[in-house]
């Protein structure tokens, strides 16, 4: 007997139907769009990275796409309060056991790691810098998921800074523009590929958060408390990136672009911190987890550069040592200092007995 979509159906599936089912039950229109997208990715990859890089690109592109469908399904379950695990989820056609976004993202990381090893990667041969970068990207992802889960669970974006999310989404996007259009990712180096996949997933999560803030839950956005505006911060970062930037060996254009995205990243949490201080003196736990995860991620970024300097590899990437090193170190410390006061209260709350009683625990922040 032929395979069918459900137990009641007796219609045999065609090869196209089976392919659509394997890809997550998408419609024919969605399948056509997905195929067009993959063909476009293959063409661009062949043009810039060569034919041999196409298999790696296609595999990891599908991974990101499938993970997006699973994450979307998990967030819908939270919003609807649906615990029916017998339904089908997007991506891979797996049973819908991923009702929790954190589980879905964890599965995505495990699947990526398996593919990383199958396609020739070896985590034991990777440098400490690579491992630190992986941890930093994963922390960014978990922090953003904490926000999205709060939104899906509570149905509002109160307490969340749209300005901070704009800056985070912009810096994630600029990283990918630099990687693909200026620096050119080496698709034969699995460490580079794995890192880009993790960064792209964080970028997509930030886009989802932006959509929730300014579209889906626009009416609950506390615009009057979000007073640090990106229309002032971003031009300032752009100007500073032109005037003061590390001197990468990849060229002047890359140095300016990297510095601009770096400065935006440094100030990205500032609107969120100010918004928390202007509120009623309390912060919802999911927002606190997001800020803390982003803070720790930035701390690992600093360790990344320290490791590169400590091992004597700095001049492999920079035209000079002193000026570039001090620029990177100083502004990383600035980003840490901006959130240091909040982190004191966060760790104080985490060590208290109240931290484990409810997901709705709120922590105090002094103005």
N, C-alpha and C positions, 0 to 999 in steps of 0.2 A: 504493500500500500504506500501511496505517496505521502509525503509530509504535508501537514496543513497548519494554518495559522493558529487554530484552537482545536480542542477536542471535538467540538460539535460540527466543524466544517469538514466536508468530504471532497472539497475541491483540491485537486493536486496542484502543487506549486510549479510554476515554470522556473527556469534557471534565473531569470531576472527577479522573480518574486523571492526566491531563496537568497539572492544577493542583497535585496532590499531588507529582508528580514534579518540577515546577518549584520547588516549595518545599523540595525536598531529600529526597524519598523518604519522607516521614513517613507514619505510619499514619492511618487514617480517624479514630481516636480523638484522635490528636495534632492532626489538622487541625481537628476540632471545637473542641478546647480553644484552638487558636490563633485561630480565628475568633471565639470568645467573648471572648478576651482583646482582640483588636483592636476588637471592637464596644464593649467596656467602655472602652477607651482613647478611642475616638471620642466616646462619651457624655460622659466626664469633660472631654475637651477642649472640646466644644461648650458645656458648662455654664460652664466657667471662662474659656475663651479665645475663644469664638466659633466659628461654623461655618467661617470662612475659614482657621482654623488647623489643621483636621483633616488636609488633605493632607500638610502638613509633619510632623505628628505620626505619621501612619501610615507614611510613608516612612522616617523615622528609627527608628521602633519596629521595623519590619521589618529595618532594617540591623543593629540591635543583636541581634535574635533570630537572624538569619542568621549573624552573626559568632560568636555563642555556639555555634552548631552546628558551624561550621568549626573553632573553637578546640577544642571537645570532640573532634572527629575527629582533629585534629593531635596532641592529647595521648594519645589512644588508640593512635595509630601509634607514638609513642615508647615507651609502656608495653609494647606487643606486639612492638616491633622490626619492624614491618611496613613494607616499602619498596615495596609493590605500588602503583604510581601509577595502575593501571587501575581501581581501585575508585572508587566514587562518594562524594563528601563531602556533608555537610549544608550547606544554604543555597545557593541559586542553581543547584543541580544541576551544579556545576562538577567537572571531573576532579580527582581528589585529588592535586594537586601540592603542596598545603600540608601536607606532612608535618612541617614545622617550625612551631611556634606563633608564632615571631617573624615568619615570612613571612605567616602567616594574619592576624596583627594588623596588619602593614604593609599588606596588601591591604585590610583593613577601613578603615584610615585614608585610603588613596587613594580608595576608593569613597565614603567620607563627604565628602572634599574635592570630588570630582566632583559629588556631589549638592548640596553647599553652593553651588557655582557655578551649577548648573542651576536651583536654586530661588531664585536672586536674590542670593546672597552675593557679595561682592567683597573678596578678601583684601587688595587694594591700598588699599581705603578703610577697612579695619579699623584700629583704634588699636594702638599698641605694647602696650597693656595686654592686648588680646585675643590678640595673638600670643604674648606671654609666658605667658598663661593656657593657650593651646593646648599650648605646649611642656611646661609643668608637668604637664598631664594626660597627655600622651603618655609622659613619663618615668615617671609613676606606673604606667601600663599596662605598659611594658616591664619595670619592676622586678618587678611581680607575676608577669609571665610567666616571668621568670628563676626565680622560686621554684617555680612550678608545673611548669616543665620539669624542674627538679632532682627534684621529687617523683615525676613520671612516669618519669623516666629511672632513678632510683636506688631507687624503691620504699620510701622512708622519709621521715620529717620530722625526723630528728635534727638538732639545731642550730638549729631554727626555733622562735621564740617564739610560742606561741599567744596570750599576753597582748597582744603587739604587734599581732597580726593582728586580735584582737577590737577593739582601739582604732581601728585603721585602718578596719575595716569599719563601725564605729559612726560615725566622723567622715564617711566617704563617704555613709552613709545620712542622717545629719543634714543634710548639705549639700543633698541632694535634697528632704528634707522642707521645709527653709527655702525652696528655690527654687520648689517647686510649691504648697505650702500657705500659706506666709507671704508671700514676696516676689512670687509669681506670675510665672513665666517669660513673656516676651513672645515668643510663637511666630511673630510676624511679623518679628522681628529675627533674621536667620539667624546672626549672631555668637553671640547668646545660646543659640540652639537647638544649634548645633554644639558649643559648650562643654558643654552639659548632656549631649549624647550621649556625649562623651568621658568625662565624669565617671561616667555610668551604667555604661559599659563597665568602668571601674576598680572600681566598686562590685561588679559581678557577679564580677569576677576575685577580689576579696577574699573574697567568699562561697565561691567554689570552694576557695580556700586554707584557709578555716576548716573546710570540710567534710572536706578531706583530713587536717587536723591532728587534729580531734576525732572523726572517724568512720572514714574509710577506713583511715588509718594510725595510729590511736590508740595501738597497742601500741609504736610507735617514738618517740612523743612524750616528750621528756625533761623531764617535769614537775618533777622535783627540781631542775633547773638554772634553771627559769623562775620565779624567786623574787619578781619584782616583780609583784604581783597587781593586777588591774583592780578588784577589790572595794574597794581603797583609793584608787586613782588616779581612777577615774571619779566617785565622790561628791565628791572634792576638787575636780575640774574643774567639776562642777555647782555647788558652793557658790561657787567663785571666779567663775564666770560670772554668778551673781546679784549678787555684791558688787562686781565690777570688770569693766566691759565698755565698749567704745566706744559712743558714742551715735549710732546710725544714724538717719537721717530716716525710715526705714521703721517705726519704732516701738520701744517698750520690749521687747515680746516677741521681735521679731526680733533686737534687740541682745543680749539674754540668750542666745538660742539660738545665735546666731553665735559669741559669746564662748565658750560651753561647748564647741561642736564644735572651735573653734580651740585651746582649751587641751588638749583630748584629742589633737588632731593634734600639738601641740607635744611632748607626752610619749609619743607612740605608739612611737617607736623606742627609748625608754629600756629597756623590758624586753628587747628584742633585744640591745642593747649590753651590758647587765649579764649576760645569758645567755652571750654570746660570751666575756666576761671570766672567767666562772666555769667555763668549759669547759677543754679541754686546751691552750689557748693558740693554737689554729688555727681558721680559719673557712673553710668550703667556698666556692669561688668563686661559685656562684649566689647564695648568701645575701649574700656581699659585694657582688655587683652590685645586688641588691635594695636593700640599705641605702644604697649610693652613689647609685643612681638616685633614691631617695626624698629623700636629702639634697640633691641638686642641684635636685630639684623644689621643695623648701622654699625654697631660695635664690632660685629664680625667683619664688616667691610674694612674697618680700621685695622683689624688683625691681618686681613688679606694683604694690605699694603705694607704692614710691618714685616710680614713674612718675606715679601718680595725684597724689601730693603735689607733685612737681616741676612738673607742668603746671597746677597751681592748681585741680584738680578735686575736691580733698578735701572742701570744704564743700558740694559738690553732694550728697554722700552722708552727711555727718556734721553733727551740730548744733554741734560744736565742733572745733577743730583740735588744740590742744596735748595735751589728755588722751588723746583717741582715738589720735592719732598715736604718742604715746609707749607706749601699751599695745600697739599692734600691732607697732611696731618692736622693743620690748624682748623680747617673747615670741618673735618670730621669731629674734632673736639667741640666745635661750635654746635654741631647738630646734637651731640650728646648732652651738652650743657643746657640746651633749650628744653630738654625733657627731664633733666636730672631731678628737679623738684617733684614732678609728678611721679617719677619712678620710686622715690623715697616712700610716698604714700601708698603706691601700688604694692611694693614688697612688704610694707608694714601690714597692709590688708591681707596679703597672701599668707602671711605667717600667723594671722589671727584665726580663731576658731570659726568666725563668721564666713570665711571664704569658701567653706565646703557645705554650707547649709542650703544654698539656693543659687540657681543661675541668675536670679534677679537681684543678687546682692549689689549694693551700691557703695562706693568708696568715697570718702571725703577728700576734697582738694581745697586747700586754702587759697583764696584769691590773692 
